[in-house]
Amino acid sequence: MTAYWNKAFVAVCDRCGTERGRKFEGGSVIAGPGGDFRAGPVTDRGVRTLLADCDLSRAADKRVGEHNDALADRRPAHYVAALVAPPASSVASALPSGDPSPVQASQPGPAL
């Protein structure tokens, strides 16, 4: 999904086999800007080197249809508060008992 949302090539390298008693899936993949698998996933938990042809000019075009652009349409001001403020549950648990109420997470965060 990250490749699709950002219209970028994404290579995910996952461990495989067993290490210190833990099994790893070995689900390495290379995905294209449309979210399509260019190589992988490795399904047998084995060691593999994945290679894929990646036309980087496909990732330079961030348009999605005639009226949308994967990066230009983002509105960072709308989610800055969520990135800066702690979740409401952690604020409430940090307050001493009897404190009237935590700061609401929906209040605007600091300007960046």
N, C-alpha and C positions, 0 to 999 in steps of 0.2 A: 504494500500500500504506500510506503514511503516513496518509492520510485514513481508511482502514479501521481500522488499528490504534489510532488515537487518537480515532476517531469524531468527526472534525472536518472542516470544509470546508478544502480546500487549493487555493490558486491558485499555479501554477508558471509563471513567465514566462521563456521561453527566447529567446535571440537568434536571428535568422534572417538568411539571406543570407550574404554573404562579407565578412569584415573582416580586414584585414592578411593576406590570403592564406589564411585559414581559413574553411571552410564551417561554418555553424551550422544545426542541424536545424529550428529554429523549432517545437519540439514543445510549445508552451504549452498548458496544460489547466487546467480548474477541476474538481475532484473533490468529490463529496459524502461525507458521513460513512459511507456504505456502500461507498465505493471506486468508485462509479459516476461516469463522466464526465458532468458537467453542461454542459460546453462544451469544444470542441476534441477531440482535438489538431488543430492546424493542420498539414495534411499536405503542402502544396505549398511549404514553406519561405518562404511569403509573409508580408507584414505584415498582421496581423489584430488587431482588438480583440475580445476574448472577453467576453461577458456571460452571466450565469446567475442565475436566481432561486434564492436560498438562504434557506430557512426555518431561521433560526438556532436555533429551538427543537429541531430535529432533532439538532443538535450538542451541545445541553445534556444530552441523555439519553445517558449512557455505558454503559447496561446492554446486555449481549449475552445475550439469553435470560433465563431466570428466575433463574439462580444466578451469573451472571458480570457483572462491571463492568470496562470497559476501563481505568479509572484506579484504582479502589479495590482491584483484585486485583493490582496491581503490588507487587513486593517489592524496593525499592531496595537494601536491605541485602545482597541476593544478588548484585548487580552493581557495588557500589561499588568493590571491589578491582579489577575489570577496567577501570573508568574511571580509577582513580588509578595503578595499576601500569603500567609500560611493558611492551610485549610481551616475552616471554622471549627471542626472537631478538635484540632490540636490547640487552637486558641482557648476553647472552652475547658479542655482538660488542664491547661496550664494556669487557669485562674484559681485563686484561693476560694474556698467555699464561702458562699454568701455574697460574692461579687455580683453586682446587679446584672450585667450582661457583657458578652465579648464584643469587640469591634466587629461590625458586619463585614464579611468578606466582599460584599458587593460594592462597598465604598471605593471610589477611585483611588488608585495607587499613586505614587509619586510620578511626576513627569520625567520622562527619560530624554 
